[in-house]
Amino acid sequence: MAEKTSILKEQFLERLEKVKSLSDLDEVRVAFLGKKGSISELMKEMKNLAAEEKKAFGQTVNVLKDEVAEKIAEKTKELKEQEIERENNAMPEFDVSMPANLERGSYHPITLVQRQCEDVFRSMGFTVEDYGEIVTDYECFEAVNIPKHHPARDMQDTYYLENGQLLKTQTSAAQNAIYKKYRDALVNEGRPIKAIFPGRCFRNEATDACHENTFFQMEGVMVDKNISISNLIFFMKTMLSEVFGRDIKVRLRPGYFPFVEPGFELDINCLICGGEGCPSCKNSGWLELCPCGMIHPEVLRMGGIDPEEYTGFAFGLGMTRLAMMKYGIKDIRDLNGADLRNLAQFTE
Ligand code: DAH
């Protein structure tokens, strides 16, 4: 009988050594201590023994049973400690040594150009303003000198809400609010108004490669004493040279916009042919990029600024156009499409 218990003990120790996890250990526990386990089975053999042998047998089996239970308890503790240690040393969720994930997101080309323009203007002391997409008729038209029935409205049909508000057709819609926001600082503290406001604009247009009903502009204004067209040319030239990464030649042609006087079309030297003349610039050597001008006295007055004392310039940069030129995008509709093969290639 003693032999049987020592064989059983050896078997137990052998299996215990191979245990790697708590679930392995539980299997061993059931195999030896369970109701139908080897030790319980051994106990059942007691009834076949002579009365004088029973006591010694019972004691031996009980010692074995206690030993097995103790060893299982020890092993359980050891395995739990190992588990905690493993968790503590587990790899961090972000493995910094992993190669770059090529599936990462990218910025929209217009966002890239917008941020670049913002950085350049910020570095020249301009504030970057945020403005809504839904505006009133007053903001979009009246306050920029386009009263009801003015023919300039014909070129800017848009989408109207039932309450009479509309989706803004031009970032010029923010001019009035900006003048009102900063006029006290201008008048009382002599701080010039220098602001840009990028934003999405809408027009009821038939779309083709050059026209979209949704596009981006960036408006800019500067108002102070003695602001002249030279200031306008300087800021525009600096900004465009930074964005394109080379010195850009500009020229002004007369242009009509009700909110500026005089008004201009600002052209840049064609980036494709360098001014020689090519199909992209219709052989003129120049590309029309940014309408601008000296702010109309009436527009300043509506913004609460005395035009006898202050002057300023304004410009409306076509940001969608700029992005197309910078990245060589030929069809404006690609910018509003969802094809990532087009849109994702410009993020560095
Ligand atoms: N808002 C005009 C448009 O969308 C562009 C424009 C022209 C803005 C001249 C200006 C400006 O600030 O001075 O057609």
Residues whose N, C-alpha, C, O or C-beta is under 5 A from the ligand:
A	BS01	DAH	T169 Q170 S172 F257 V260 P291 C292 G293 A314 F315 G316
